[in-house]
């Protein structure tokens, strides 16, 4: 049977996409749904944008992930009830659950993920840095304090600014991705051991260092030096698709998610990303965040995300259908003779977060007049939207209604 025949024979395979609240999951739903692949979307909020996509064959309520063992029971029962064949985890917590309960889950459903010890390298930022060090891949200078005494000693020795962030995003109770410290005083006053949800307690007992955040060199340079490399690898750790793009704007400004991005292929950034992923024997979907340091000109690995990422729809629209390649991997490790690579210069806009982030963007801009001119110019670019889509309009209205609920608290924050 040829590769194409194999995929066509699997067209009736049902795919479960959870966490339908995110633009990442919506991109996956649209990618597979428009190819005729049945997609079941699981949501926890009524106005979850992915729930309302016309490409969803069925929408179901999912439980919270705060009790992972119960979530696994729900996943298995859902698989049986709805005849699901493939589960594509689009959030770190879902990857972590699928990895830790792999033996139970794999009896009922296909989950195209790398082995646990490889996934942990991406799920834990300290292990990502140590892998970079082992394989000679540039990364920001990183420190691993495990007490306040160590932190105070370190604070006297390092160069500022620095980034402080959790060693893992799984189970941590934290607003935002971390913070930037511009001085010793700021670092010492803001540094706190992370609080974790109850289900993480056994893992904290095994490795108490997890509780303590990393302190990492702030990679200097414009936001446009920050790239995302989205790829899918087969079981031989060869890429079947490569998307490369960079940020134009993000919110929050110093440590945030992209609100306006663009496809922009950079061979050096791609090379560094692929080098690390092949050395650790990655398989499945992954998105590398990497930034060119204006100080030494090197591309440095910031983090690995063991899943599809927010700009998934941009990758799809530039010729690299990451969700479909990931689905193909689940169907039997289809190996492309040559990886599909993103083409063109197309922008991706999540207009709601971009709009909400505008006051913050203005406050950080060195030349406000120049920023406003660039901002207005960017809105006329050839682009795709994270949510807005003429062929699939309902997710936009669901997202708008959901966002309006937060406007009062947002205005209150601006006034403070």
VEXFI-465086 format. One line per 10 residues: number of its first residue (from 1); for each residue x, y, z of C-alpha. Coordinates in pm, whole numbers, plus 50000, padded with zeros to 5 digits. Layout:
BEGIN
NUM = X Y Z  ... .
# end
This chain:
BEGIN
1 = 50000 50000 50000  50139 50345 49910  50167 50631 50161  49871 50808 50000  49658 50495 50005  49743 50443 50370  49636 50795 50462  49317 50775 50255  49228 50449 50428  49251 50634 50759 .
11 = 49028 50927 50659  48747 50799 50879  48975 50789 51186  48832 51021 51450  49064 51270 51614  49018 51411 51963  49140 51769 52017  49105 51893 52375  49159 52238 52526  48941 52390 52252 .
21 = 48972 52731 52419  49303 52809 52247  49390 52937 51900  49638 52648 51880  49361 52389 51911  49141 52587 51671  49417 52574 51410  49443 52197 51449  49065 52157 51423  49047 52365 51104 .
31 = 49344 52191 50946  49205 51841 50990  48837 51928 50951  48874 52087 50611  49047 51768 50494  48737 51569 50587  48890 51410 50897  48628 51379 51177  48729 51596 51473  48583 51578 51823 .
41 = 48654 51898 52019  48661 51890 52399  48605 52212 52592  48571 52334 52949  48430 52684 52877  48100 52743 52697  48251 53002 52463  48562 52801 52382  48644 52918 52030  48728 52573 51891 .
51 = 48395 52434 52009  48206 52652 51759  48408 52571 51450  48208 52428 51161  48484 52169 51122  48395 52004 51454  48191 51688 51406  48105 51672 51776  48178 51894 52078  48196 51747 52429 .
61 = 48270 51879 52777  48602 51781 52928  48696 51770 53298  48970 51980 53455  49322 51842 53440  49377 51908 53813  49310 51539 53881  49511 51369 53603  49410 51013 53692  49042 51109 53658 .
71 = 49119 51289 53334  49275 50970 53197  48962 50774 53291  48753 51032 53107  48985 51014 52807  48955 50636 52786  48576 50636 52832  48541 50910 52569  48754 50709 52330  48528 50407 52374 .
81 = 48202 50600 52359  48281 50807 52049  48510 50569 51864  48811 50803 51879  49126 50674 51713  49381 50955 51757  49447 51198 52041  49652 51511 51958  49750 51684 52285  49775 52059 52218 .
91 = 49880 52178 52566  50179 52096 52787  49961 51950 53062  49793 51719 52809  50132 51607 52678  50244 51543 53035  49934 51338 53116  49960 51134 52794  50328 51073 52866  50286 50964 53228 .
101 = 49979 50743 53162  50099 50619 52825  50062 50247 52905  49695 50284 52999  49606 50520 52715  49782 50346 52427  49556 50041 52462  49265 50250 52338  49395 50540 52132  49694 50651 51926 .
111 = 49897 50937 52074  50188 51039 51846  50444 51143 52108  50812 51087 52174  50915 50858 52464  50874 51005 52813  51244 51069 52877  51261 51275 52556  50937 51464 52625  51070 51558 52969 .
121 = 51356 51747 52802  51096 51977 52647  50856 51989 52941  51135 52090 53181  51330 52401 53085  51624 52304 53305  51658 51977 53113  51631 52168 52783  51928 52382 52883  52129 52082 52996 .
131 = 52061 51905 52665  52182 52216 52479  52497 52213 52689  52555 51842 52628  52518 51868 52250  52694 52201 52203  52385 52398 52095  52392 52766 52205  52144 52868 52477  52119 53159 52724 .
141 = 52345 53137 53029  52124 52975 53293  52145 52940 53671  51964 52690 53893  51930 52823 54251  51755 52590 54496  51733 52822 54797  51700 53191 54877  52055 53187 55009  52183 53062 54673 .
151 = 51974 53323 54497  52114 53610 54708  52469 53495 54642  52397 53459 54270  52235 53803 54254  52570 53968 54332  52752 53793 54048  52529 53796 53741  52478 54051 53466  52134 54215 53432 .
161 = 51867 54202 53299  51773 53839 53361  51459 53633 53309  51307 53434 53593  51074 53151 53492  50949 52816 53625  51141 52501 53537  50816 52359 53402  50476 52495 53304  50304 52175 53419 .
171 = 50101 52216 53736  50254 52550 53833  50027 52821 53976  50156 53141 53820  50027 53442 53629  50223 53492 53309  50536 53316 53190  50770 53468 53448  50931 53810 53487  51230 54019 53386 .
181 = 51457 54149 53665  51668 54454 53580  51865 54470 53905  51981 54271 54206  51717 54437 54422  51437 54352 54179  51551 53991 54146  51572 53935 54523  51240 54109 54597  51039 53929 54327 .
191 = 51195 53582 54338  50962 53324 54490  50947 52948 54500  50668 52836 54269  50340 52702 54401  50216 52385 54238  49880 52213 54216  49823 51918 54444  49871 51651 54177  50237 51758 54139 .
201 = 50325 51682 54501  50472 51333 54438  50695 51475 54163  50812 51760 54386  50905 51508 54653  51111 51317 54396  51280 51634 54272  51250 51934 54509  51448 52149 54262  51132 52173 54048 .
211 = 50990 52419 54298  51264 52676 54230  51256 52897 53920  51542 52932 53675  51740 53253 53641  51842 53304 53281  52035 53557 53081  51808 53791 52886  51894 53743 52519  51937 54092 52381 .
221 = 51790 54210 52054  51468 54322 51892  51152 54112 51919  51190 54040 51545  51500 53834 51636  51273 53584 51814  51176 53291 51592  50947 52989 51622  51042 52672 51436  50745 52432 51414 .
231 = 50829 52082 51297  50705 51725 51287  50956 51440 51311  50908 51076 51219  51029 50783 51430  51372 50808 51266  51393 51166 51396  51379 51318 51049  51160 51624 50990  50863 51581 50758 .
241 = 50767 51949 50774  50946 52268 50879  50781 52604 50944  50987 52908 51042  50842 53239 51154  50922 53530 51383  50745 53765 51619  50659 54122 51527  50462 54206 51842  50388 54023 52165 .
251 = 50194 54082 52483  50307 54126 52756  50588 54313 52584  50888 54168 52771  50767 53809 52818  50454 53725 52627  50284 53543 52344  50291 53657 51983  50005 53883 51875  50146 53966 51531 .
261 = 50391 53726 51370  50513 53651 51019  50651 53359 50823  51019 53428 50773  51254 53142 50693  51594 53173 50859  51831 52888 50775  52055 52946 51078  51762 52937 51321  51623 52622 51158 .
271 = 51962 52453 51158  52017 52511 51531  51667 52384 51615  51688 52071 51399  52036 51993 51532  51918 51977 51893  51598 51786 51815  51778 51523 51610  52039 51476 51880  51775 51408 52147 .
281 = 51591 51175 51901  51265 51372 51887  50951 51241 51718  50609 51398 51669  50521 51768 51677  50739 52031 51844  50785 52408 51834  51124 52558 51918  51157 52915 52041  51495 53056 51944 .
291 = 51642 53408 51944  51937 53572 51774  52155 53741 52036  52252 54088 51917  52554 54071 52147  52732 53780 51976  52515 53706 51670  52436 53350 51780  52092 53187 51771  52013 53060 52120 .
301 = 51747 52804 52213  51495 52960 52451  51259 52665 52495  51097 52361 52336  50719 52316 52322  50629 51947 52275  50316 52014 52067  50172 52243 51803  50195 52614 51882  49979 52928 51870 .
311 = 50071 53014 51512  49966 52674 51378  49730 52828 51123  50011 53042 50983  50218 52728 50924  49922 52564 50749  49864 52865 50524  50230 52881 50422  50231 52522 50298  50335 52327 50609 .
321 = 50027 52156 50747  50174 52067 51087  49851 51916 51233  49802 51693 50927  50165 51579 50932  50124 51501 51302  49806 51308 51222  49992 51120 50949  50259 51029 51202  49986 50882 51422 .
331 = 49855 50685 51126  50178 50499 51067  50493 50709 51051  50461 50831 50693  50805 50942 50583  50831 51227 50331  51138 51191 50108  51203 51562 50166  51058 51782 50438  50792 52035 50333 .
341 = 50918 52387 50411  50716 52704 50470  50702 52955 50184  50623 53321 50134  50596 53615 50371  50256 53600 50535  50152 53761 50864  49941 53608 51143  49733 53834 51366  49543 53763 51686 .
351 = 49364 54095 51684  49205 54071 52031  49531 54026 52223  49706 54263 51984  49445 54531 52060  49453 54470 52437  49831 54489 52429  49839 54822 52244  49862 55048 52556  50150 54837 52687 .
361 = 50320 54843 52347  50293 55223 52341  50438 55257 52691  50746 55055 52592  50796 55224 52253  51100 55452 52231  50938 55652 51950  50559 55642 51986  50489 55820 51659  50703 55572 51469 .
371 = 50539 55280 51652  50186 55399 51566  50284 55438 51201  50427 55085 51195  50126 54950 51383  49876 55094 51136  50090 54979 50843  50102 54624 50976  49723 54601 50977  49720 54630 50598 .
381 = 49959 54340 50546  49874 54020 50364  49776 53805 50659  49573 53528 50815  49396 53557 51148  49432 53341 51456  49053 53319 51495  48873 53538 51240  48786 53335 50931  48515 53406 50673 .
391 = 48466 53038 50600  48439 52953 50969  48296 53263 51143  48144 53137 51470  48474 53095 51663  48537 53469 51619  48207 53566 51785  48258 53314 52066  48605 53453 52127  48476 53811 52126 .
401 = 48199 53734 52376  48448 53556 52600  48692 53849 52582  48424 54107 52671  48389 53943 53011  48743 54052 53099  48717 54413 52979  48623 54560 53323  48921 54399 53497  49145 54499 53205 .
411 = 49037 54866 53233  49088 54853 53609  49447 54731 53558  49518 55012 53312  49401 55272 53565  49625 55141 53843 .
# end
